[in-house]
Amino acid sequence: MHEVSIALSLLERVIEECQGKGYSRVNSIRVDIGRASGIMPDALSFSFNAIKTDTIAADAELIINEVPLRAQCMDCQSEFASEETYIFMCPACGSITFSVISGRELDITEIEVE
């Protein structure tokens, strides 16, 4: 389960940033996770909650925003989204040549601190 190592890296990054700026408590962390990132939000949340004890983020809430998979067709130039994890073809023209615009990210977007 690679979500444990992702949660650990995320927590380390947040703690380092907050302590460097003199904050003593993290209340929440908001992240964007792309649907095609390979990260399972429930597993990440579980992992985060398991490792945050005894840190300045012990009571922090991990707020996950799932980013849909979006792409642009290289043939017809249409942009489209998918609720699935993968895109196999453009829904407008059937082309299999497209560029992924979003859906692979893992970004910390907000940290609420005291």
RAMO-V214505 format. One record per backbone hydrogen bond with DSSP energy under -1.0 kcal/mol. CO is the residue of the C=O (numbers start at 1). NH is the residue of the N-H. If there is no record, write none. Layout:
co:nh
CO:NH
CO:NH
This chain:
co:nh
1:4
2:6
3:7
4:8
5:9
6:10
7:11
8:12
9:13
10:14
11:15
12:16
13:17
14:18
15:19
16:20
18:23
19:22
25:114
27:61
28:112
29:63
30:109
30:110
31:65
32:107
33:67
34:37
40:44
41:45
42:46
43:47
44:48
45:49
46:50
47:51
48:52
52:55
55:58
56:26
57:60
61:29
63:31
65:33
67:35
69:82
70:101
70:102
71:80
72:99
78:73
80:71
82:69
90:94
95:90
97:74
99:72
102:70
103:36
105:34
107:32
110:30
112:27
112:28
